[in-house]
Amino acid sequence: MAEREVGKVTHYYTNIGVAIVEATDTIKVGDRIHIQGATSDFEQGITSMQIEHESVQVAEPGQVIGLKVEEKARGGDTVFVVE
């Protein structure tokens, strides 16, 4: 399976399970993502994402999004879309 890099995790909120991601490519609700870093390595589907506390369906390069994640992510982790 091919993967396309779409962003980097800049912060992770443990109490709410949300990763803040700076997008470097388009990310959409429904995409399957792979988050990988020094100690992170998991895949999940995107069920919702927000920009400035507003739900969005698509994030464009340069936007900063909040993603609900199923496992712990860490700053510096790379986010890929599984294609």
N, C-alpha and C positions, 0 to 999 in steps of 0.2 A: 504493500500500500504506500502510495506517495504521501508525503507531508509537505505542507507549505508554511513557512514561518509567518506568523501574523501579529506577533507582539511580545512584550516583556512584562512580567509581573513587577510592579513597582512597590506594592504593599499588600499585606494580607491581614484581614481583620478576623482574628481567631473567634471572638465571641459571636460573630454572625456568619462565619464561613464564606466571606467574600474576598475575592482577589481583585485588586485594582490593576488593570492592564492598559499599557500604552500601546495602542494599535499601530502596526507598521504596514498592515494590509487590511482588506475588507474582512469583517467577521459578521456572521449572521446568526440569529436565533435559529436553531435546528442543525447548525454545524456540529460535527463531532470534533472535539479538540483533544490535544495531547499536551500536557504540561510536564516539562522536564527540566530538572536542575540538579544540583549537587546531591540532594536527598529526596527530591520529588520526582515521580515518574508514574503518571496515571492518565487515563483517557476518560472522557465523559461527553455527554451531549450538552449543548447549551439550551436551557429551557427559558432563561430570561437574562437580560442584561440592562443596565441603566447607565445613563449619562446625566450627571447632576440630579440624581434621584428621580429622573423621568425614564420610564420604560421605553426602550427603542428596539427595533427589529434588526437594524443594520448599523455597524460602526465603521467609519471610514478611517484611512490612515491619518495619524495625528491626533485622533480623539482618545480620551481617557475614559475607560469604561469600568463599571463594577460588574463582576461575574460571580454568581453563586457557584461555589465549587464543592465537590463531594469529599475531597481530601485536602490536607493542608498544603498550601502553596507558599513559596517564599520569594522575597524580593530578589530579582535577578533571574528567576526561572524563565525559560523560553516557552512561548505558547505557539503551538502548531495547529493547523486545521488538517485533519485526516481526509484525504480525497479518494 
